[in-house]
Structure formats: C-alpha cells, structure tokens
Amino acid sequence: MTCCSDNKDKNGKGTRDKVVLAYSGGLDTSVAIHWLQETYDVDVIAIAINVGQPPSNDDIVTRALRNGAIKSDFINATEEFVSDYVWPSLKANALYQNVYPLSTAIARPLIAKKLVEVAKAEGAKYIAHGCTAKGNDQVRFDVGIVSQDPNLKIIAPMREWVTTREKEIEYAKEHGIEIIVKKESPYSRDENLWGSSCECGILEDPWAEPPADVWENTVDPEKAPNEPEYIEIEFEQGIPVALNGERMDGVQLIEKLDRVAGAHGVGRIDHVEDRLMGIKSRETYECPAAVTLIKAHQALEGMTLPRDTIEYKRGIEQKYCQLVYDGLWFGGLMEPLQAFIDKTQEFVSGTVRVKLYKGSATVVGRKSPYSMYDEGLSTYAEGDVFDHKSATGFIYVWGLPGRTAAKSHGKK
Ligand code: ARG
C-alpha cells in the first residue's frame, strides 16, 4: 500500500517512532495530532477512512499536515465495506438485539484493518484512535488491531486525557491547531453507508420521545407521502444486485435505497441497548436501506430455505451479531460462522417486492427460481397434488412418543 501526502516539516521526521492515527478531521482527532507528538514524542500519520460518512467540505488531509502530521491520507474503502462487511452481515440478517443493524459496529473491523495496513507499510509502532473509555468502539478497535498484529501498541488519547470540548478548543488555540468548530450539538453521532447512530442529549432520558432534530436522514413518517411506493429488490445468493430491475453495484444500491426508503420515513430505530461494557444506553439509528434489505432478505430466505435451516440459522445469526457487536471480527468463531452462513445462501436468489409507506417497509411479494413454495402442495383449491391419505400415517408416527408417554406416565 502506498501512503500518503508528505509533510515537509521540522518535527525531526524519520527519527521518532510513528503512530498511525484514525483521523476524522473532527475536534478530538485534530487536537490529538498535537497531543500525541507532545505526550509520546512520536511522528503522527493521520489516516481518514471513507466508509460512506457524509463528505466534509474542508480538506482534512492538508489540514492534518498543517497541524503537524508527517503524512496524511484519505482512503476510500466504501466498496470493500459493502462487499466484505455489509453484505456478509446482511446474509446473517444481522440485527443486534433484534433491532440494531450494527451499522457503526460493522465498519470498525474494516477501519482497524486499514490502520494496520498503513502501520505495516510505514513501520509504525503505534495506532491511535479517538474513542472514549465507555463505549464499544474502543474495544472493537483495540481488539481488532491486536488480533491482526499483536506487536502494535494502541494509544487512545480520549481515554487517557479526560477532557471537555471547551478544554480542547482552548488547547487548539494555545498550540495554533487549526480546527473547524461546528455548531455545538447535544448529540454524539456516527455515520456510514449502512446507517447513522445518535446518542446523548435528551436521548439519555429513555422516557423522552426523540425530538425532531435527532433525525437527519429520514422524513418524519407523519409527513411522508400519502401514497405508498412499491420497489423490487433482486438478490443473487443472498446479495442484492438490482433495484427496480436496474443492476447496480452495492454502494449505489444502498445509497439509492437509503434515499427512496428514507423519503417514506423507513428505518428510524429507537433502542435501549446493552453495551459490551455492561452499561445500558439509549440510542437512535436511521438505517432505511439496512432495514428494508434485511426484511426483504429474510422474506426470500423464507421462500428458498428449508425450515430447519432457517431455524438453525436464527441461532447462528444471534451469535454472529454478538461477535460483531463485541468486536470479535478477526479470528476465533467468526470465520466458521460466516462459512455456515455463506453456504446457506446458495439458493437465496430471486426478487422481493416491498411496499414503502409512512415509516414501514412491508414485503408484499416474492419470487425465486429456487422457490420451495409449491402451489400444488399448498393450495386448498383446484389442482391440489398433496396425498391426503398420507396425513394419517404421518400423524400416527409423529404422535407416537406422546401416545406412549401418556400411556406409561398417565398411570401415576
Ligand atoms: N451503540 C452503537 C454501537 O456501539 C453505536 C455507537 C455509535 N456512536 C455514536 N456516537 N452515536 O455500535
């Protein structure tokens, strides 16, 4: 891998240990560049990774260089994000605690992977990230990084340097750090292609209905169009390949579906969830494409998979969600679980029709060349091919353990 834009500066470049910083251009990671140099006497390589977060209109790479990083880069990882993280999780119908599509969580191992790649290419000894001490993301980064390279050391400035927004702005002024101070928001947000997360502020009261300003990417269902919209999603082996008959790549498909479903208020989630650190937290999510695709995918599985596969897979899916949520992407149980899930998708191909209407995405039709739905077997009308006489024998055998138990235990 080649990295990055170079800084021709005075920081004793090349003589100090290097740290690769997961950099967003935000306040925390901008001041972290200086803080890392000052506290650890290291050269900082600031790496931003595009997983589909909203683009910022300032050039964060050159700003990192002006703020003292010896190198900086913006790595576009959206395609890899979809093919290697989002689609595998869709095949698993991944909804943590049956509710949250893991949109933040699923991007973390990819970011960790990219940071490790840069650290290797640059011979860096450290990786730094801006996570705090109470969240899941620090675990996902730290564990993700050491599971790929146990020799790397992790620095989390926000875990060590317990600070406030005001103090950080003050620190930036003091050291001439260029920051873009956004309008202060009560919320903490994270966003990528698979969805956005929002916590803090009034959301910390789990009884309070999320106010309108929490939602940024979806239309209020009450204000959504009065006419429903029907869409068709085509899947091949569990992966969406076309929307309304038009084939497109994964990034495009998710972006388009986000707009279409989001315009109908689909994908708003309000959840009190269990963090890995043992803390319950209240968070809202907006994931129009994820919610719609998971529903459609489940419906197609319902038509193409045998009952015991579906039921067994539900248990696997829960475990899968837990591993993703808990930051255990690399090594361990993940690969064998994913292998099982992939194998189940062999026949999950076909088209699902979904009705979008005032906050809901409802599956209203499905078809597949591998459908196990047999109208001749299921019909109560003309054309029935089921052998009705076979039912009596089947029920005799099926009920035999119950009959035997009743005879024997019923004596008591
Ligand atoms: N609770 C979610 C998770 O751990 C999302 C966290 C996102 N962070 C945020 N600042 N909203 O996966």
Residues whose N, C-alpha, C, O or C-beta is under 5 A from the ligand:
A	BS01	LIG	T104 A105 N136 S188 R189 D190 S197 C198 E199 E283
